[in-house]
């Protein structure tokens, strides 16, 4: 399943694709817009079961 999630974010069909897109966005921002907020990780969506990018830190179950 690909396309638009109701979250409005771009959806990627699997983690590998999302990681690839994340890398491309980060590389481009580094050249074009340093310091801009950018996605930092991928996550599997609860709504559409696709993958999205987010700049929010991962929630940890417990502090290490
Ligand atoms: Zn989604």
PDB file of the backbone (N, CA, C, O) and the ligand in Angstrom, with CONECT records:
HET     ZN  A 101       1
ATOM      1  N   UNK A   1       0.846  -1.202   0.000  1.00  0.00           N
ATOM      2  CA  UNK A   1       0.000   0.000   0.000  1.00  0.00           C
ATOM      3  C   UNK A   1       0.876   1.243   0.000  1.00  0.00           C
ATOM      4  O   UNK A   1       1.683   1.455   0.905  1.00  0.00           O
ATOM      5  N   UNK A   2       0.701   2.053  -1.022  1.00  0.00           N
ATOM      6  CA  UNK A   2       1.470   3.291  -1.052  1.00  0.00           C
ATOM      7  C   UNK A   2       0.532   4.443  -1.349  1.00  0.00           C
ATOM      8  O   UNK A   2      -0.605   4.240  -1.776  1.00  0.00           O
ATOM      9  N   UNK A   3       1.004   5.628  -1.124  1.00  0.00           N
ATOM     10  CA  UNK A   3       0.186   6.793  -1.405  1.00  0.00           C
ATOM     11  C   UNK A   3       0.064   7.663  -0.178  1.00  0.00           C
ATOM     12  O   UNK A   3       0.963   7.703   0.661  1.00  0.00           O
ATOM     13  N   UNK A   4      -1.032   8.345  -0.081  1.00  0.00           N
ATOM     14  CA  UNK A   4      -1.168   9.302   0.997  1.00  0.00           C
ATOM     15  C   UNK A   4      -1.898   8.693   2.180  1.00  0.00           C
ATOM     16  O   UNK A   4      -2.983   8.126   2.045  1.00  0.00           O
ATOM     17  N   UNK A   5      -1.294   8.821   3.308  1.00  0.00           N
ATOM     18  CA  UNK A   5      -1.903   8.447   4.566  1.00  0.00           C
ATOM     19  C   UNK A   5      -2.795   9.583   5.034  1.00  0.00           C
ATOM     20  O   UNK A   5      -2.645  10.718   4.579  1.00  0.00           O
ATOM     21  N   UNK A   6      -3.707   9.296   5.922  1.00  0.00           N
ATOM     22  CA  UNK A   6      -4.538  10.386   6.439  1.00  0.00           C
ATOM     23  C   UNK A   6      -3.748  11.329   7.340  1.00  0.00           C
ATOM     24  O   UNK A   6      -4.222  12.415   7.675  1.00  0.00           O
ATOM     25  N   UNK A   7      -2.555  10.919   7.728  1.00  0.00           N
ATOM     26  CA  UNK A   7      -1.677  11.835   8.456  1.00  0.00           C
ATOM     27  C   UNK A   7      -1.202  12.953   7.542  1.00  0.00           C
ATOM     28  O   UNK A   7      -0.709  13.978   8.014  1.00  0.00           O
ATOM     29  N   UNK A   8      -1.348  12.760   6.228  1.00  0.00           N
ATOM     30  CA  UNK A   8      -0.899  13.771   5.275  1.00  0.00           C
ATOM     31  C   UNK A   8       0.568  13.645   4.921  1.00  0.00           C
ATOM     32  O   UNK A   8       1.072  14.384   4.075  1.00  0.00           O
ATOM     33  N   UNK A   9       1.256  12.715   5.564  1.00  0.00           N
ATOM     34  CA  UNK A   9       2.680  12.537   5.284  1.00  0.00           C
ATOM     35  C   UNK A   9       2.873  11.610   4.092  1.00  0.00           C
ATOM     36  O   UNK A   9       2.013  10.795   3.757  1.00  0.00           O
ATOM     37  N   UNK A  10       4.025  11.766   3.471  1.00  0.00           N
ATOM     38  CA  UNK A  10       4.382  10.834   2.408  1.00  0.00           C
ATOM     39  C   UNK A  10       4.554   9.447   3.006  1.00  0.00           C
ATOM     40  O   UNK A  10       5.184   9.279   4.051  1.00  0.00           O
ATOM     41  N   UNK A  11       3.991   8.465   2.335  1.00  0.00           N
ATOM     42  CA  UNK A  11       4.078   7.087   2.819  1.00  0.00           C
ATOM     43  C   UNK A  11       5.057   6.299   1.971  1.00  0.00           C
ATOM     44  O   UNK A  11       5.103   6.450   0.750  1.00  0.00           O
ATOM     45  N   UNK A  12       5.837   5.460   2.628  1.00  0.00           N
ATOM     46  CA  UNK A  12       6.769   4.571   1.938  1.00  0.00           C
ATOM     47  C   UNK A  12       6.367   3.130   2.241  1.00  0.00           C
ATOM     48  O   UNK A  12       5.930   2.823   3.351  1.00  0.00           O
ATOM     49  N   UNK A  13       6.515   2.252   1.259  1.00  0.00           N
ATOM     50  CA  UNK A  13       5.988   0.893   1.404  1.00  0.00           C
ATOM     51  C   UNK A  13       6.747   0.028   2.398  1.00  0.00           C
ATOM     52  O   UNK A  13       6.193  -0.936   2.928  1.00  0.00           O
ATOM     53  N   UNK A  14       7.994   0.355   2.656  1.00  0.00           N
ATOM     54  CA  UNK A  14       8.755  -0.456   3.607  1.00  0.00           C
ATOM     55  C   UNK A  14       9.877   0.372   4.217  1.00  0.00           C
ATOM     56  O   UNK A  14      10.144   1.497   3.796  1.00  0.00           O
ATOM     57  N   UNK A  15      10.517  -0.203   5.206  1.00  0.00           N
ATOM     58  CA  UNK A  15      11.522   0.544   5.949  1.00  0.00           C
ATOM     59  C   UNK A  15      12.697   0.941   5.067  1.00  0.00           C
ATOM     60  O   UNK A  15      13.221   2.049   5.182  1.00  0.00           O
ATOM     61  N   UNK A  16      13.107   0.034   4.185  1.00  0.00           N
ATOM     62  CA  UNK A  16      14.252   0.323   3.331  1.00  0.00           C
ATOM     63  C   UNK A  16      14.009   1.535   2.446  1.00  0.00           C
ATOM     64  O   UNK A  16      14.885   2.383   2.279  1.00  0.00           O
ATOM     65  N   UNK A  17      12.805   1.607   1.879  1.00  0.00           N
ATOM     66  CA  UNK A  17      12.459   2.736   1.020  1.00  0.00           C
ATOM     67  C   UNK A  17      12.431   4.031   1.824  1.00  0.00           C
ATOM     68  O   UNK A  17      12.890   5.075   1.360  1.00  0.00           O
ATOM     69  N   UNK A  18      11.892   3.949   3.024  1.00  0.00           N
ATOM     70  CA  UNK A  18      11.817   5.133   3.874  1.00  0.00           C
ATOM     71  C   UNK A  18      13.216   5.609   4.269  1.00  0.00           C
ATOM     72  O   UNK A  18      13.490   6.809   4.274  1.00  0.00           O
ATOM     73  N   UNK A  19      14.092   4.670   4.597  1.00  0.00           N
ATOM     74  CA  UNK A  19      15.465   5.021   4.974  1.00  0.00           C
ATOM     75  C   UNK A  19      16.196   5.679   3.806  1.00  0.00           C
ATOM     76  O   UNK A  19      16.973   6.617   3.983  1.00  0.00           O
ATOM     77  N   UNK A  20      15.928   5.165   2.615  1.00  0.00           N
ATOM     78  CA  UNK A  20      16.549   5.720   1.419  1.00  0.00           C
ATOM     79  C   UNK A  20      16.096   7.172   1.217  1.00  0.00           C
ATOM     80  O   UNK A  20      16.909   8.056   0.945  1.00  0.00           O
ATOM     81  N   UNK A  21      14.798   7.397   1.355  1.00  0.00           N
ATOM     82  CA  UNK A  21      14.256   8.748   1.202  1.00  0.00           C
ATOM     83  C   UNK A  21      14.797   9.669   2.286  1.00  0.00           C
ATOM     84  O   UNK A  21      15.110  10.831   2.027  1.00  0.00           O
ATOM     85  N   UNK A  22      14.904   9.148   3.493  1.00  0.00           N
ATOM     86  CA  UNK A  22      15.443   9.932   4.603  1.00  0.00           C
ATOM     87  C   UNK A  22      16.870  10.380   4.292  1.00  0.00           C
ATOM     88  O   UNK A  22      17.226  11.541   4.493  1.00  0.00           O
ATOM     89  N   UNK A  23      17.670   9.453   3.805  1.00  0.00           N
ATOM     90  CA  UNK A  23      19.049   9.781   3.475  1.00  0.00           C
ATOM     91  C   UNK A  23      19.133  10.848   2.396  1.00  0.00           C
ATOM     92  O   UNK A  23      19.967  11.750   2.469  1.00  0.00           O
ATOM     93  N   UNK A  24      18.262  10.742   1.390  1.00  0.00           N
ATOM     94  CA  UNK A  24      18.272  11.699   0.288  1.00  0.00           C
ATOM     95  C   UNK A  24      17.867  13.085   0.773  1.00  0.00           C
ATOM     96  O   UNK A  24      18.466  14.084   0.375  1.00  0.00           O
ATOM     97  N   UNK A  25      16.862  13.149   1.624  1.00  0.00           N
ATOM     98  CA  UNK A  25      16.392  14.435   2.144  1.00  0.00           C
ATOM     99  C   UNK A  25      17.469  15.081   3.004  1.00  0.00           C
ATOM    100  O   UNK A  25      17.725  16.281   2.898  1.00  0.00           O
ATOM    101  N   UNK A  26      18.090  14.287   3.846  1.00  0.00           N
ATOM    102  CA  UNK A  26      19.122  14.840   4.735  1.00  0.00           C
ATOM    103  C   UNK A  26      20.320  15.338   3.939  1.00  0.00           C
ATOM    104  O   UNK A  26      20.888  16.383   4.255  1.00  0.00           O
ATOM    105  N   UNK A  27      20.705  14.592   2.905  1.00  0.00           N
ATOM    106  CA  UNK A  27      21.839  15.001   2.078  1.00  0.00           C
ATOM    107  C   UNK A  27      21.514  16.306   1.363  1.00  0.00           C
ATOM    108  O   UNK A  27      22.361  17.192   1.256  1.00  0.00           O
ATOM    109  N   UNK A  28      20.280  16.416   0.874  1.00  0.00           N
ATOM    110  CA  UNK A  28      19.893  17.618   0.142  1.00  0.00           C
ATOM    111  C   UNK A  28      19.821  18.821   1.082  1.00  0.00           C
ATOM    112  O   UNK A  28      20.282  19.908   0.735  1.00  0.00           O
ATOM    113  N   UNK A  29      19.257  18.636   2.247  1.00  0.00           N
ATOM    114  CA  UNK A  29      19.172  19.744   3.202  1.00  0.00           C
ATOM    115  C   UNK A  29      20.552  20.238   3.590  1.00  0.00           C
ATOM    116  O   UNK A  29      20.766  21.435   3.783  1.00  0.00           O
ATOM    117  N   UNK A  30      21.480  19.312   3.701  1.00  0.00           N
ATOM    118  CA  UNK A  30      22.827  19.693   4.090  1.00  0.00           C
ATOM    119  C   UNK A  30      23.438  20.649   3.071  1.00  0.00           C
ATOM    120  O   UNK A  30      24.176  21.569   3.422  1.00  0.00           O
ATOM    121  N   UNK A  31      23.115  20.412   1.809  1.00  0.00           N
ATOM    122  CA  UNK A  31      23.632  21.284   0.755  1.00  0.00           C
ATOM    123  C   UNK A  31      22.799  22.555   0.612  1.00  0.00           C
ATOM    124  O   UNK A  31      23.343  23.651   0.482  1.00  0.00           O
ATOM    125  N   UNK A  32      21.468  22.397   0.637  1.00  0.00           N
ATOM    126  CA  UNK A  32      20.567  23.472   0.236  1.00  0.00           C
ATOM    127  C   UNK A  32      20.081  24.318   1.397  1.00  0.00           C
ATOM    128  O   UNK A  32      19.880  25.523   1.248  1.00  0.00           O
ATOM    129  N   UNK A  33      19.893  23.705   2.541  1.00  0.00           N
ATOM    130  CA  UNK A  33      19.277  24.431   3.647  1.00  0.00           C
ATOM    131  C   UNK A  33      19.813  23.940   4.986  1.00  0.00           C
ATOM    132  O   UNK A  33      19.081  23.338   5.771  1.00  0.00           O
ATOM    133  N   UNK A  34      21.091  24.198   5.242  1.00  0.00           N
ATOM    134  CA  UNK A  34      21.667  23.725   6.499  1.00  0.00           C
ATOM    135  C   UNK A  34      20.927  24.331   7.685  1.00  0.00           C
ATOM    136  O   UNK A  34      20.585  25.514   7.676  1.00  0.00           O
ATOM    137  N   UNK A  35      20.689  23.533   8.680  1.00  0.00           N
ATOM    138  CA  UNK A  35      20.042  24.031   9.880  1.00  0.00           C
ATOM    139  C   UNK A  35      18.536  23.900   9.851  1.00  0.00           C
ATOM    140  O   UNK A  35      17.875  24.041  10.880  1.00  0.00           O
ATOM    141  N   UNK A  36      17.989  23.630   8.669  1.00  0.00           N
ATOM    142  CA  UNK A  36      16.545  23.456   8.588  1.00  0.00           C
ATOM    143  C   UNK A  36      16.139  22.191   9.350  1.00  0.00           C
ATOM    144  O   UNK A  36      16.872  21.204   9.399  1.00  0.00           O
ATOM    145  N   UNK A  37      14.958  22.259   9.933  1.00  0.00           N
ATOM    146  CA  UNK A  37      14.466  21.050  10.605  1.00  0.00           C
ATOM    147  C   UNK A  37      14.248  19.967   9.564  1.00  0.00           C
ATOM    148  O   UNK A  37      13.677  20.217   8.502  1.00  0.00           O
ATOM    149  N   UNK A  38      14.691  18.802   9.864  1.00  0.00           N
ATOM    150  CA  UNK A  38      14.605  17.723   8.892  1.00  0.00           C
ATOM    151  C   UNK A  38      14.255  16.430   9.604  1.00  0.00           C
ATOM    152  O   UNK A  38      14.471  16.296  10.808  1.00  0.00           O
ATOM    153  N   UNK A  39      13.721  15.488   8.864  1.00  0.00           N
ATOM    154  CA  UNK A  39      13.409  14.202   9.479  1.00  0.00           C
ATOM    155  C   UNK A  39      14.674  13.516   9.960  1.00  0.00           C
ATOM    156  O   UNK A  39      15.727  13.618   9.331  1.00  0.00           O
ATOM    157  N   UNK A  40      14.565  12.828  11.059  1.00  0.00           N
ATOM    158  CA  UNK A  40      15.736  12.169  11.633  1.00  0.00           C
ATOM    159  C   UNK A  40      15.594  10.665  11.693  1.00  0.00           C
ATOM    160  O   UNK A  40      16.573   9.949  11.902  1.00  0.00           O
ATOM    161  N   UNK A  41      14.373  10.183  11.508  1.00  0.00           N
ATOM    162  CA  UNK A  41      14.210   8.733  11.597  1.00  0.00           C
ATOM    163  C   UNK A  41      12.937   8.311  10.872  1.00  0.00           C
ATOM    164  O   UNK A  41      12.119   9.143  10.480  1.00  0.00           O
ATOM    165  N   UNK A  42      12.795   7.020  10.707  1.00  0.00           N
ATOM    166  CA  UNK A  42      11.614   6.467  10.070  1.00  0.00           C
ATOM    167  C   UNK A  42      10.770   5.768  11.132  1.00  0.00           C
ATOM    168  O   UNK A  42      11.277   5.368  12.180  1.00  0.00           O
ATOM    169  N   UNK A  43       9.476   5.627  10.846  1.00  0.00           N
ATOM    170  CA  UNK A  43       8.634   4.855  11.758  1.00  0.00           C
ATOM    171  C   UNK A  43       7.494   4.222  10.987  1.00  0.00           C
ATOM    172  O   UNK A  43       7.076   4.726   9.946  1.00  0.00           O
ATOM    173  N   UNK A  44       7.002   3.125  11.502  1.00  0.00           N
ATOM    174  CA  UNK A  44       5.889   2.440  10.878  1.00  0.00           C
ATOM    175  C   UNK A  44       4.595   3.040  11.404  1.00  0.00           C
ATOM    176  O   UNK A  44       4.386   3.163  12.611  1.00  0.00           O
ATOM    177  N   UNK A  45       3.730   3.413  10.459  1.00  0.00           N
ATOM    178  CA  UNK A  45       2.519   4.146  10.810  1.00  0.00           C
ATOM    179  C   UNK A  45       1.443   3.214  11.371  1.00  0.00           C
ATOM    180  O   UNK A  45       1.254   2.092  10.902  1.00  0.00           O
ATOM    181  N   UNK A  46       0.750   3.718  12.387  1.00  0.00           N
ATOM    182  CA  UNK A  46      -0.358   2.942  12.950  1.00  0.00           C
ATOM    183  C   UNK A  46      -1.595   2.983  12.065  1.00  0.00           C
ATOM    184  O   UNK A  46      -2.439   2.088  12.114  1.00  0.00           O
ATOM    185  N   UNK A  47      -1.691   4.037  11.250  1.00  0.00           N
ATOM    186  CA  UNK A  47      -2.925   4.245  10.489  1.00  0.00           C
ATOM    187  C   UNK A  47      -2.918   3.496   9.169  1.00  0.00           C
ATOM    188  O   UNK A  47      -3.918   2.883   8.795  1.00  0.00           O
ATOM    189  N   UNK A  48      -1.791   3.542   8.457  1.00  0.00           N
ATOM    190  CA  UNK A  48      -1.785   2.987   7.111  1.00  0.00           C
ATOM    191  C   UNK A  48      -0.822   1.814   6.968  1.00  0.00           C
ATOM    192  O   UNK A  48      -0.796   1.174   5.917  1.00  0.00           O
ATOM    193  N   UNK A  49      -0.045   1.520   7.979  1.00  0.00           N
ATOM    194  CA  UNK A  49       0.905   0.413   7.952  1.00  0.00           C
ATOM    195  C   UNK A  49       2.036   0.630   6.954  1.00  0.00           C
ATOM    196  O   UNK A  49       2.828  -0.277   6.698  1.00  0.00           O
ATOM    197  N   UNK A  50       2.112   1.834   6.390  1.00  0.00           N
ATOM    198  CA  UNK A  50       3.293   2.212   5.621  1.00  0.00           C
ATOM    199  C   UNK A  50       4.286   2.895   6.558  1.00  0.00           C
ATOM    200  O   UNK A  50       4.080   2.982   7.768  1.00  0.00           O
ATOM    201  N   UNK A  51       5.367   3.374   5.951  1.00  0.00           N
ATOM    202  CA  UNK A  51       6.413   4.027   6.739  1.00  0.00           C
ATOM    203  C   UNK A  51       6.438   5.515   6.433  1.00  0.00           C
ATOM    204  O   UNK A  51       6.205   5.931   5.298  1.00  0.00           O
ATOM    205  N   UNK A  52       6.720   6.307   7.449  1.00  0.00           N
ATOM    206  CA  UNK A  52       6.848   7.750   7.281  1.00  0.00           C
ATOM    207  C   UNK A  52       8.167   8.210   7.886  1.00  0.00           C
ATOM    208  O   UNK A  52       8.884   7.449   8.535  1.00  0.00           O
ATOM    209  N   UNK A  53       8.461   9.497   7.645  1.00  0.00           N
ATOM    210  CA  UNK A  53       9.634  10.116   8.254  1.00  0.00           C
ATOM    211  C   UNK A  53       9.159  11.086   9.326  1.00  0.00           C
ATOM    212  O   UNK A  53       8.099  11.699   9.198  1.00  0.00           O
ATOM    213  N   UNK A  54       9.941  11.218  10.368  1.00  0.00           N
ATOM    214  CA  UNK A  54       9.613  12.178  11.410  1.00  0.00           C
ATOM    215  C   UNK A  54      10.880  12.782  11.978  1.00  0.00           C
ATOM    216  O   UNK A  54      11.953  12.180  11.926  1.00  0.00           O
ATOM    217  N   UNK A  55      10.738  13.989  12.525  1.00  0.00           N
ATOM    218  CA  UNK A  55      11.879  14.617  13.191  1.00  0.00           C
ATOM    219  C   UNK A  55      11.760  14.487  14.704  1.00  0.00           C
ATOM    220  O   UNK A  55      12.632  14.927  15.453  1.00  0.00           O
ATOM    221  N   UNK A  56      10.660  13.871  15.136  1.00  0.00           N
ATOM    222  CA  UNK A  56      10.509  13.693  16.588  1.00  0.00           C
ATOM    223  C   UNK A  56      11.393  12.563  17.079  1.00  0.00           C
ATOM    224  O   UNK A  56      11.571  11.561  16.386  1.00  0.00           O
ATOM    225  N   UNK A  57      11.938  12.718  18.254  1.00  0.00           N
ATOM    226  CA  UNK A  57      12.762  11.643  18.808  1.00  0.00           C
ATOM    227  C   UNK A  57      11.917  10.418  19.116  1.00  0.00           C
ATOM    228  O   UNK A  57      10.724  10.517  19.405  1.00  0.00           O
ATOM    229  N   UNK A  58      12.551   9.287  19.047  1.00  0.00           N
ATOM    230  CA  UNK A  58      11.849   8.040  19.338  1.00  0.00           C
ATOM    231  C   UNK A  58      11.474   7.989  20.812  1.00  0.00           C
ATOM    232  O   UNK A  58      12.222   8.435  21.682  1.00  0.00           O
ATOM    233  N   UNK A  59      10.313   7.443  21.061  1.00  0.00           N
ATOM    234  CA  UNK A  59       9.931   7.202  22.462  1.00  0.00           C
ATOM    235  C   UNK A  59      10.661   5.981  22.963  1.00  0.00           C
ATOM    236  O   UNK A  59      10.750   4.963  22.277  1.00  0.00           O
ATOM    237  N   UNK A  60      11.171   6.094  24.142  1.00  0.00           N
ATOM    238  CA  UNK A  60      11.878   4.954  24.710  1.00  0.00           C
ATOM    239  C   UNK A  60      11.040   4.339  25.805  1.00  0.00           C
ATOM    240  O   UNK A  60      10.390   5.036  26.584  1.00  0.00           O
ATOM    241  N   UNK A  61      11.069   3.060  25.848  1.00  0.00           N
ATOM    242  CA  UNK A  61      10.276   2.384  26.871  1.00  0.00           C
ATOM    243  C   UNK A  61      10.876   2.617  28.248  1.00  0.00           C
ATOM    244  O   UNK A  61      10.160   2.726  29.244  1.00  0.00           O
ATOM    245  N   UNK A  62      12.175   2.691  28.287  1.00  0.00           N
ATOM    246  CA  UNK A  62      12.810   2.962  29.580  1.00  0.00           C
ATOM    247  C   UNK A  62      14.139   3.654  29.337  1.00  0.00           C
ATOM    248  O   UNK A  62      14.812   3.409  28.335  1.00  0.00           O
ATOM    249  N   UNK A  63      14.495   4.498  30.246  1.00  0.00           N
ATOM    250  CA  UNK A  63      15.761   5.208  30.107  1.00  0.00           C
ATOM    251  C   UNK A  63      16.908   4.254  30.378  1.00  0.00           C
ATOM    252  O   UNK A  63      16.833   3.400  31.260  1.00  0.00           O
ATOM    253  N   UNK A  64      17.960   4.413  29.613  1.00  0.00           N
ATOM    254  CA  UNK A  64      19.109   3.532  29.807  1.00  0.00           C
ATOM    255  C   UNK A  64      20.185   4.244  30.608  1.00  0.00           C
ATOM    256  O   UNK A  64      21.238   3.666  30.879  1.00  0.00           O
TER     257      UNK A  64
HETATM  258 ZN    ZN A 101       0.434   6.553   7.755  1.00  0.00          ZN
END
